[in-house]
Amino acid sequence: MPGTIVVNAGDLLARWSNDVFRSTLHRVVAPPAQKVSDTEGVIPARQSIAFFCNPNFDAAIESLPTCVSATNPSKYKGITTEEYIVGRLAATYD
């Protein structure tokens, strides 16, 4: 939609929010071409800026108190950033 911005939440934010904010599937898809003539099309302009950040390695990653309740318990066990990142890398390259 023209004039909008999309923010993709990552896996750590999903853990912190107890899935209130869902992690976005990482993929890039070009928008469909707009027909210019019977033989040509133009892909609309698009800008994409990636910004990645991680907490300190010893930071605790656990569901925030405002994202859990008696009817919505934490879906994730507490873990440090280091344990999480090392675990994800091991799963990716194993």
All heavy atoms as an XYZ file, in Angstrom:
713
protein
N       0.845     -1.168      0.000
C       0.000      0.000      0.000
C       0.898      1.241      0.000
O       1.809      1.326      0.825
C      -0.897     -0.010      1.233
C      -1.925     -1.141      1.224
S      -3.101     -1.073      2.589
C      -2.036     -1.363      3.983
N       0.650      2.157     -0.884
C       1.474      3.370     -0.958
C       1.494      4.115      0.382
O       0.491      4.196      1.093
C       0.769      4.206     -2.033
C       0.026      3.205     -2.857
C      -0.393      2.121     -1.907
N       2.682      4.627      0.717
C       2.817      5.429      1.928
C       2.883      4.635      3.218
O       2.781      5.199      4.303
N       3.053      3.324      3.130
C       3.105      2.504      4.341
C       4.520      1.982      4.565
O       5.373      2.038      3.691
C       2.136      1.308      4.265
O       2.524      0.460      3.176
C       0.709      1.758      4.067
N       4.729      1.453      5.723
C       5.995      0.827      6.083
C       5.678     -0.515      6.742
O       4.681     -0.643      7.456
C       6.824      1.736      7.022
C       8.204      1.127      7.272
C       6.091      2.001      8.312
C       9.152      2.079      7.991
N       6.497     -1.497      6.482
C       6.321     -2.824      7.061
C       7.484     -3.090      8.003
O       8.644     -2.882      7.641
C       6.288     -3.919      5.966
C       6.235     -5.302      6.581
C       5.108     -3.697      5.044
N       7.193     -3.520      9.198
C       8.222     -3.881     10.166
C       8.096     -5.375     10.428
O       7.031     -5.847     10.841
C       8.062     -3.091     11.488
C       9.099     -3.541     12.503
C       8.172     -1.601     11.221
N       9.152     -6.107     10.159
C       9.157     -7.544     10.399
C       9.740     -7.836     11.776
O      10.859     -7.431     12.073
C       9.983     -8.279      9.339
C       9.334     -8.217      7.978
O       8.123     -8.142      7.871
N      10.139     -8.242      6.946
N       8.987     -8.532     12.585
C       9.472     -8.932     13.909
C      10.288    -10.212     13.765
O       9.965    -11.077     12.958
C       8.295     -9.170     14.844
N      11.336    -10.317     14.557
C      12.187    -11.505     14.513
C      11.836    -12.497     15.607
O      10.914    -12.299     16.408
N      12.588    -13.591     15.641
C      12.328    -14.683     16.574
C      12.459    -14.276     18.040
O      11.680    -14.714     18.875
C      13.271    -15.851     16.292
C      13.044    -16.464     14.921
O      11.968    -16.235     14.334
O      13.949    -17.168     14.439
N      13.453    -13.446     18.358
C      13.618    -13.054     19.759
C      12.452    -12.200     20.237
O      11.985    -12.358     21.363
C      14.941    -12.316     19.973
C      16.187    -13.199     20.002
C      17.436    -12.351     20.184
C      16.102    -14.230     21.096
N      11.955    -11.306     19.401
C      10.799    -10.497     19.783
C       9.569    -11.381     19.967
O       8.750    -11.143     20.863
C      10.530     -9.407     18.753
C       9.430     -8.413     19.109
C       9.703     -7.739     20.452
C       9.279     -7.378     18.013
N       9.455    -12.422     19.171
C       8.349    -13.367     19.347
C       8.454    -14.056     20.711
O       7.448    -14.210     21.418
C       8.346    -14.406     18.223
N       9.651    -14.449     21.095
C       9.841    -15.082     22.416
C       9.527    -14.113     23.539
O       8.848    -14.447     24.498
C      11.265    -15.604     22.571
C      11.567    -16.822     21.722
C      12.989    -17.281     21.948
N      13.128    -17.968     23.211
C      13.229    -19.288     23.353
N      13.209    -20.055     22.293
N      13.355    -19.822     24.542
N      10.058    -12.897     23.430
C       9.823    -11.894     24.472
C       8.332    -11.586     24.619
O       7.834    -11.394     25.715
C      10.546    -10.593     24.151
C      11.867    -10.422     24.831
C      12.200    -10.851     26.082
C      13.008     -9.762     24.320
N      13.496    -10.501     26.362
C      14.012     -9.829     25.301
C      13.282     -9.125     23.121
C      15.264     -9.272     25.125
C      14.530     -8.579     22.955
C      15.513     -8.652     23.941
N       7.628    -11.530     23.505
C       6.212    -11.161     23.541
C       5.292    -12.369     23.691
O       4.067    -12.220     23.642
C       5.837    -10.387     22.274
O       5.792    -11.244     21.145
N       5.867    -13.555     23.870
C       5.062    -14.780     24.001
C       4.143    -14.954     22.788
O       2.979    -15.308     22.902
C       4.253    -14.758     25.308
C       3.839    -16.146     25.751
O       4.520    -17.129     25.485
N       2.711    -16.227     26.430
N       4.686    -14.636     21.626
C       3.999    -14.720     20.333
C       2.892    -13.695     20.135
O       2.071    -13.839     19.230
C       3.464    -16.129     20.060
C       4.562    -17.109     19.714
O       5.649    -16.668     19.296
O       4.346    -18.322     19.870
N       2.859    -12.628     20.948
C       1.952    -11.525     20.646
C       2.388    -10.925     19.308
O       1.575    -10.637     18.441
C       1.957    -10.463     21.770
C       1.208     -9.205     21.339
C       1.366    -11.034     23.053
N       3.716    -10.748     19.149
C       4.286    -10.364     17.865
C       4.885    -11.619     17.262
O       5.791    -12.215     17.835
C       5.380     -9.293     18.029
C       4.858     -8.008     18.585
C       5.128     -7.640     19.888
C       4.078     -7.172     17.812
C       4.647     -6.463     20.409
C       3.588     -5.988     18.321
C       3.873     -5.632     19.631
N       4.382    -12.046     16.129
C       4.839    -13.271     15.493
C       6.057    -13.006     14.633
O       6.153    -11.977     13.973
C       3.742    -13.871     14.609
C       2.482    -14.340     15.343
C       2.789    -15.188     16.477
N       2.311    -16.470     16.779
C       1.743    -17.427     16.102
N       1.463    -17.319     14.857
N       1.420    -18.554     16.640
N       6.988    -13.931     14.649
C       8.173    -13.841     13.811
C       7.754    -13.963     12.347
O       6.917    -14.790     11.991
C       9.137    -14.967     14.180
O      10.284    -14.905     13.375
N       8.343    -13.126     11.509
C       7.995    -13.083     10.095
C       8.845    -14.057      9.302
O      10.055    -14.134      9.499
C       8.224    -11.656      9.555
O       7.494    -10.745     10.376
C       7.775    -11.524      8.136
N       8.219    -14.793      8.412
C       8.961    -15.659      7.493
C       9.875    -14.778      6.653
O       9.437    -13.790      6.068
C       7.993    -16.422      6.583
C       8.608    -17.289      5.493
C       9.435    -18.406      6.108
C       7.531    -17.851      4.600
N      11.155    -15.110      6.613
C      12.124    -14.286      5.897
C      12.138    -14.666      4.428
O      12.553    -15.747      4.049
C      13.529    -14.466      6.486
C      14.543    -13.621      5.806
N      14.630    -12.262      6.013
C      15.483    -13.914      4.907
C      15.599    -11.770      5.266
N      16.135    -12.754      4.587
N      11.657    -13.760      3.611
C      11.718    -13.947      2.161
C      11.533    -12.600      1.493
O      10.931    -11.686      2.049
C      10.675    -14.933      1.671
C       9.258    -14.446      1.841
C       8.261    -15.513      1.452
N       6.939    -14.941      1.578
C       5.991    -15.068      0.686
N       6.194    -15.759     -0.396
N       4.830    -14.512      0.861
N      12.056    -12.488      0.315
C      11.919    -11.266     -0.462
C      11.266    -11.644     -1.782
O      11.736    -12.515     -2.491
C      13.293    -10.599     -0.717
C      13.141     -9.364     -1.581
C      13.963    -10.272      0.606
N      10.169    -10.991     -2.073
C       9.443    -11.253     -3.312
C       9.268     -9.928     -4.037
O       8.762     -8.955     -3.461
C       8.056    -11.883     -3.017
C       7.283    -12.104     -4.307
C       8.215    -13.183     -2.254
N       9.688     -9.893     -5.287
C       9.529     -8.674     -6.074
C       8.051     -8.445     -6.368
O       7.299     -9.395     -6.611
C      10.306     -8.790     -7.383
N       7.614     -7.186     -6.339
C       6.215     -6.907     -6.682
C       5.972     -7.245     -8.153
O       6.902     -7.266     -8.959
C       6.067     -5.413     -6.411
C       7.447     -4.862     -6.397
C       8.364     -5.987     -6.021
N       4.732     -7.503     -8.521
C       4.458     -7.847     -9.925
C       4.740     -6.668    -10.852
O       4.582     -5.509    -10.472
C       2.969     -8.195     -9.922
C       2.410     -7.606     -8.674
C       3.540     -7.500     -7.695
N       5.177     -6.991    -12.052
C       5.472     -5.966    -13.047
C       4.183     -5.288    -13.505
O       3.136     -5.920    -13.614
C       6.189     -6.581    -14.241
N       4.289     -3.998    -13.742
C       3.162     -3.250    -14.302
C       3.329     -3.215    -15.811
O       4.396     -2.868    -16.327
C       3.129     -1.831    -13.727
C       2.890     -1.817    -12.234
C       3.027     -0.419    -11.638
O       3.548      0.504    -12.251
N       2.560     -0.270    -10.415
N       2.285     -3.571    -16.514
C       2.347     -3.653    -17.970
C       2.539     -2.259    -18.569
O       1.829     -1.321    -18.234
C       1.062     -4.286    -18.493
C       1.081     -4.564    -19.966
C      -0.153     -5.323    -20.383
C      -0.121     -5.578    -21.869
N      -1.262     -6.345    -22.323
N       3.534     -2.154    -19.457
C       3.806     -0.904    -20.157
C       3.309     -1.008    -21.597
O       2.770     -0.063    -22.149
C       5.321     -0.583    -20.138
C       5.623      0.662    -20.946
C       5.801     -0.431    -18.714
N       3.506     -2.186    -22.184
C       3.051     -2.434    -23.557
C       2.732     -3.918    -23.667
O       2.805     -4.659    -22.692
C       4.133     -2.039    -24.566
O       5.226     -2.934    -24.487
N       2.424     -4.361    -24.843
C       2.121     -5.782    -25.055
C       3.327     -6.670    -24.810
O       3.186     -7.857    -24.556
C       1.600     -6.013    -26.482
C       0.204     -5.460    -26.666
O      -0.502     -5.296    -25.647
O      -0.182     -5.183    -27.820
N       4.527     -6.110    -24.896
C       5.736     -6.923    -24.753
C       6.599     -6.545    -23.558
O       7.587     -7.215    -23.284
C       6.600     -6.828    -26.028
O       6.941     -5.463    -26.258
C       5.852     -7.396    -27.235
N       6.284     -5.449    -22.860
C       7.151     -4.983    -21.775
C       6.368     -4.696    -20.494
O       5.206     -4.330    -20.531
C       7.896     -3.712    -22.181
C       8.900     -3.912    -23.290
C       9.677     -2.640    -23.534
O      10.712     -2.467    -22.864
O       9.245     -1.838    -24.377
N       7.091     -4.862    -19.395
C       6.551     -4.510    -18.092
C       7.636     -3.845    -17.259
O       8.820     -4.004    -17.523
N       7.228     -3.100    -16.244
C       8.162     -2.409    -15.365
C       7.843     -2.817    -13.936
O       6.681     -2.797    -13.518
C       8.029     -0.876    -15.514
C       8.893     -0.157    -14.492
C       8.388     -0.448    -16.921
N       8.889     -3.187    -13.202
C       8.699     -3.524    -11.790
C       8.724     -2.213    -11.004
O       9.667     -1.424    -11.141
C       9.782     -4.497    -11.302
C       9.633     -5.829    -12.042
C       9.687     -4.700     -9.794
C      10.673     -6.854    -11.704
N       7.702     -1.952    -10.190
C       7.649     -0.690     -9.442
C       8.847     -0.524     -8.506
O       9.411     -1.501     -8.017
C       6.361     -0.802     -8.630
C       5.603     -1.939     -9.204
C       6.578     -2.815     -9.916
N       9.206      0.722     -8.248
C      10.309      1.024     -7.325
C       9.954      0.560     -5.921
O       8.793      0.579     -5.520
C      10.593      2.516     -7.339
N      10.965      0.149     -5.209
C      10.758     -0.328     -3.843
C      12.038     -0.110     -3.066
O      13.128     -0.271     -3.596
C      10.407     -1.814     -3.905
C      10.353     -2.507     -2.611
C      10.017     -3.944     -2.882
N      10.823     -4.780     -2.048
C      10.509     -5.999     -1.719
N       9.431     -6.535     -2.187
N      11.276     -6.695     -0.948
N      11.916      0.243     -1.804
C      13.088      0.420     -0.961
C      13.002     -0.560      0.192
O      11.929     -0.789      0.758
C      13.168      1.839     -0.412
C      13.413      2.860     -1.482
C      13.499      4.263     -0.901
O      13.056      4.527      0.185
N      14.087      5.154     -1.670
N      14.134     -1.130      0.542
C      14.195     -2.063      1.655
C      15.436     -1.756      2.478
O      16.530     -1.636      1.928
C      14.254     -3.503      1.125
O      14.299     -4.408      2.187
N      15.254     -1.596      3.770
C      16.370     -1.308      4.663
C      16.360     -2.365      5.761
O      15.367     -2.521      6.474
C      16.247      0.093      5.288
C      16.215      1.154      4.187
C      17.375      0.349      6.265
C      15.849      2.532      4.669
N      17.443     -3.088      5.875
C      17.540     -4.110      6.924
C      18.275     -3.534      8.126
O      19.300     -2.867      7.979
C      18.280     -5.327      6.396
N      17.740     -3.788      9.296
C      18.391     -3.385     10.536
C      18.275     -4.552     11.496
O      17.173     -4.993     11.815
C      17.730     -2.143     11.141
C      18.307     -1.767     12.480
C      19.550     -1.148     12.558
C      17.631     -2.051     13.647
C      20.099     -0.809     13.785
C      18.172     -1.718     14.880
C      19.408     -1.097     14.952
N      19.393     -5.088     11.907
C      19.410     -6.221     12.818
C      20.076     -5.799     14.117
O      21.075     -5.086     14.104
C      20.192     -7.396     12.216
C      19.590     -7.925     10.951
C      19.999     -7.447      9.720
C      18.604     -8.896     10.998
C      19.447     -7.935      8.550
C      18.041     -9.387      9.834
C      18.462     -8.906      8.612
N      19.537     -6.237     15.215
C      20.173     -5.980     16.500
C      19.894     -7.150     17.422
O      18.908     -7.873     17.260
C      19.686     -4.670     17.112
S      17.947     -4.640     17.491
N      20.795     -7.370     18.332
C      20.647     -8.429     19.333
C      20.978     -7.855     20.700
O      21.825     -6.968     20.817
C      21.593     -9.599     19.045
C      21.177    -10.401     17.848
O      20.025    -10.770     17.711
N      22.117    -10.654     16.948
N      20.356     -8.376     21.733
C      20.709     -7.955     23.090
C      22.112     -8.450     23.449
O      22.691     -9.279     22.741
C      19.670     -8.639     23.968
C      18.685     -9.268     23.052
C      19.288     -9.340     21.700
N      22.653     -7.972     24.543
C      23.923     -8.490     25.051
C      23.816    -10.000     25.214
O      22.745    -10.537     25.503
C      24.269     -7.854     26.389
C      24.564     -6.380     26.265
O      24.909     -5.893     25.195
N      24.407     -5.655     27.356
N      24.942    -10.699     25.058
C      24.929    -12.162     25.117
C      24.415    -12.718     26.437
O      23.865    -13.801     26.474
C      26.316    -12.715     24.802
C      26.465    -13.177     23.374
C      25.793    -12.552     22.335
C      27.280    -14.243     23.074
C      25.927    -12.976     21.029
C      27.429    -14.686     21.765
C      26.744    -14.045     20.751
N      24.581    -11.980     27.533
C      24.136    -12.510     28.827
C      22.717    -12.060     29.194
O      22.211    -12.377     30.271
C      25.114    -12.123     29.937
C      25.264    -10.620     30.108
O      24.788     -9.856     29.230
O      25.867    -10.208     31.113
N      22.036    -11.367     28.282
C      20.672    -10.912     28.558
C      19.711    -12.094     28.611
O      19.809    -13.034     27.822
C      20.226     -9.928     27.486
N      18.769    -12.029     29.546
C      17.755    -13.078     29.681
C      16.643    -12.852     28.661
O      16.107    -11.749     28.546
C      17.184    -13.078     31.086
N      16.330    -13.893     27.922
C      15.228    -13.842     26.961
C      14.109    -14.712     27.536
O      14.205    -15.941     27.565
C      15.648    -14.378     25.572
C      16.921    -13.700     25.080
C      14.512    -14.235     24.579
C      16.835    -12.220     24.896
N      13.083    -14.068     28.027
C      11.925    -14.780     28.583
C      10.697    -13.910     28.351
O      10.810    -12.705     28.142
C      12.129    -15.076     30.064
C      12.468    -13.877     30.881
C      12.922    -14.236     32.292
O      13.489    -15.320     32.504
O      12.707    -13.407     33.176
N       9.542    -14.526     28.364
C       8.314    -13.783     28.086
C       8.146    -12.625     29.057
O       8.311    -12.784     30.267
C       7.102    -14.718     28.193
O       7.183    -15.727     27.217
N       7.825    -11.463     28.517
C       7.593    -10.290     29.341
C       6.346    -10.496     30.202
O       5.368    -11.100     29.740
C       7.416     -9.055     28.452
C       8.624     -8.694     27.597
C       8.259     -7.634     26.571
C       9.765     -8.225     28.479
N       6.361    -10.014     31.436
C       5.221    -10.227     32.338
C       3.881     -9.762     31.761
O       2.856    -10.378     32.025
C       5.592     -9.411     33.579
C       7.078     -9.310     33.542
C       7.453     -9.282     32.087
N       3.889     -8.711     30.962
C       2.633     -8.225     30.383
C       2.109     -9.106     29.256
O       1.000     -8.895     28.773
C       2.810     -6.789     29.858
O       3.906     -6.769     28.938
C       3.069     -5.815     30.999
N       2.918    -10.096     28.835
C       2.519    -10.974     27.723
C       2.138    -12.377     28.193
O       1.925    -13.267     27.365
C       3.643    -11.049     26.690
S       4.012     -9.460     25.915
N       2.080    -12.583     29.503
C       1.668    -13.885     30.044
C       0.548    -13.673     31.058
O       0.412    -12.590     31.631
C       2.849    -14.642     30.701
C       3.906    -14.994     29.689
C       3.446    -13.857     31.839
N      -0.241    -14.704     31.250
C      -1.323    -14.655     32.234
C      -1.668    -16.083     32.619
O      -1.103    -17.045     32.079
C      -2.558    -13.961     31.646
O      -3.102    -14.740     30.588
N      -2.629    -16.233     33.503
C      -3.060    -17.573     33.909
C      -3.647    -18.334     32.727
O      -3.493    -19.544     32.610
C      -4.084    -17.465     35.043
N      -4.296    -17.632     31.823
C      -4.894    -18.290     30.656
C      -3.963    -18.303     29.441
O      -4.267    -18.943     28.445
C      -6.209    -17.588     30.256
O      -5.930    -16.208     29.986
C      -7.247    -17.722     31.362
N      -2.838    -17.584     29.537
C      -1.864    -17.541     28.446
C      -0.451    -17.670     29.021
O       0.308    -16.707     29.058
C      -2.003    -16.234     27.652
C      -1.102    -16.199     26.438
O      -0.839    -17.218     25.806
N      -0.609    -15.027     26.113
N      -0.103    -18.877     29.494
C       1.231    -19.058     30.094
C       2.335    -18.921     29.052
O       2.083    -18.989     27.848
C       1.170    -20.487     30.644
C       0.125    -21.177     29.836
C      -0.864    -20.116     29.444
N       3.544    -18.737     29.529
C       4.692    -18.591     28.636
C       4.871    -19.837     27.784
O       4.829    -20.961     28.287
C       5.963    -18.330     29.443
O       7.051    -18.164     28.569
N       5.084    -19.631     26.505
C       5.292    -20.749     25.567
C       6.758    -21.142     25.469
O       7.085    -22.145     24.845
C       4.783    -20.348     24.189
C       3.304    -20.050     24.156
C       2.884    -19.551     22.790
C       1.397    -19.305     22.804
N       1.017    -17.986     22.401
N       7.639    -20.321     26.046
C       9.072    -20.538     25.902
C       9.749    -20.545     27.260
O       9.405    -19.765     28.138
C       9.696    -19.423     25.055
C       9.039    -19.250     23.715
C       8.076    -18.275     23.503
C       9.387    -20.080     22.655
C       7.477    -18.117     22.267
C       8.797    -19.932     21.416
C       7.833    -18.951     21.221
O       7.255    -18.802     19.988
N      10.756    -21.392     27.405
C      11.548    -21.363     28.642
C      12.559    -20.229     28.544
O      12.949    -19.815     27.445
C      12.246    -22.698     28.880
C      13.397    -23.002     27.953
C      14.084    -24.307     28.337
C      15.376    -24.452     27.552
N      16.544    -24.050     28.263
N      12.977    -19.708     29.690
C      13.966    -18.652     29.704
C      15.300    -19.139     29.152
O      15.667    -20.312     29.308
N      16.008    -18.236     28.483
C      17.274    -18.575     27.850
C      18.077    -17.281     27.722
O      17.505    -16.200     27.696
C      17.012    -19.227     26.462
C      18.246    -19.873     25.874
C      16.393    -18.250     25.495
C      17.961    -20.725     24.639
N      19.398    -17.376     27.664
C      20.195    -16.173     27.415
C      20.307    -15.946     25.915
O      20.110    -16.866     25.116
C      21.616    -16.282     28.009
O      22.319    -17.313     27.303
C      21.592    -16.537     29.502
N      20.654    -14.746     25.547
C      20.867    -14.441     24.132
C      21.928    -15.361     23.543
O      21.769    -15.888     22.439
C      21.296    -12.975     23.951
O      20.325    -12.136     24.559
C      21.444    -12.611     22.494
N      23.009    -15.566     24.280
C      24.083    -16.435     23.789
C      23.570    -17.854     23.536
O      23.829    -18.426     22.470
C      25.232    -16.473     24.786
C      26.371    -17.381     24.327
C      27.522    -17.414     25.307
O      27.358    -17.030     26.483
O      28.607    -17.841     24.891
N      22.851    -18.413     24.482
C      22.312    -19.772     24.296
C      21.393    -19.832     23.081
O      21.434    -20.782     22.299
C      21.541    -20.213     25.542
C      22.399    -20.427     26.760
C      21.574    -20.580     28.032
O      20.534    -19.902     28.170
O      21.990    -21.377     28.877
N      20.595    -18.799     22.925
C      19.651    -18.777     21.809
C      20.381    -18.705     20.470
O      20.128    -19.491     19.560
C      18.686    -17.601     21.956
C      17.735    -17.518     20.812
C      16.643    -18.363     20.733
C      17.963    -16.640     19.758
C      15.782    -18.324     19.656
C      17.112    -16.589     18.684
C      16.018    -17.433     18.637
O      15.177    -17.399     17.555
N      21.299    -17.744     20.338
C      22.004    -17.562     19.065
C      22.882    -18.760     18.732
O      22.880    -19.240     17.595
C      22.809    -16.244     19.074
C      21.839    -15.074     19.072
C      23.762    -16.163     17.871
C      22.499    -13.713     19.217
N      23.614    -19.261     19.698
C      24.460    -20.441     19.461
C      23.579    -21.631     19.064
O      23.927    -22.381     18.143
C      25.332    -20.759     20.701
C      25.992    -22.112     20.575
C      26.384    -19.660     20.891
N      22.446    -21.798     19.718
C      21.520    -22.881     19.366
C      20.973    -22.749     17.963
O      20.880    -23.723     17.208
N      20.620    -21.532     17.565
C      20.104    -21.308     16.208
C      21.175    -21.562     15.150
O      20.910    -22.162     14.116
C      19.579    -19.867     16.051
C      18.292    -19.577     16.787
C      17.124    -20.376     16.246
N      16.878    -20.109     14.863
C      15.801    -19.560     14.356
N      14.835    -19.215     15.164
N      15.670    -19.368     13.082
N      22.396    -21.101     15.420
C      23.487    -21.340     14.476
C      23.793    -22.828     14.372
O      24.021    -23.350     13.278
C      24.735    -20.561     14.890
C      24.654    -19.048     14.707
C      25.855    -18.373     15.337
C      24.522    -18.677     13.246
N      23.796    -23.520     15.498
C      24.056    -24.961     15.479
C      22.987    -25.694     14.666
O      23.293    -26.599     13.879
C      24.116    -25.509     16.899
N      21.736    -25.293     14.831
C      20.644    -25.931     14.081
C      20.753    -25.634     12.578
O      20.431    -26.477     11.750
C      19.299    -25.450     14.613
N      21.234    -24.446     12.257
C      21.362    -24.056     10.846
C      22.505    -24.791     10.149
O      22.375    -25.225      9.015
C      21.608    -22.540     10.737
O      20.504    -21.859     11.319
C      21.774    -22.095      9.299
N      23.617    -24.948     10.864
C      24.815    -25.510     10.226
C      25.117    -26.927     10.613
O      26.164    -27.460     10.283
C      26.022    -24.602     10.521
C      25.840    -23.232      9.934
C      25.583    -22.126     10.726
C      25.875    -23.050      8.548
C      25.391    -20.867     10.167
C      25.686    -21.809      7.982
C      25.446    -20.720      8.798
O      25.260    -19.493      8.238
N      24.238    -27.563     11.322
C      24.458    -28.960     11.712
C      24.149    -29.925     10.604
O      23.384    -29.809      9.775
C      23.590    -29.299     12.932
C      24.410    -29.960     14.017
O      25.618    -30.128     13.841
O      23.819    -30.294     15.039
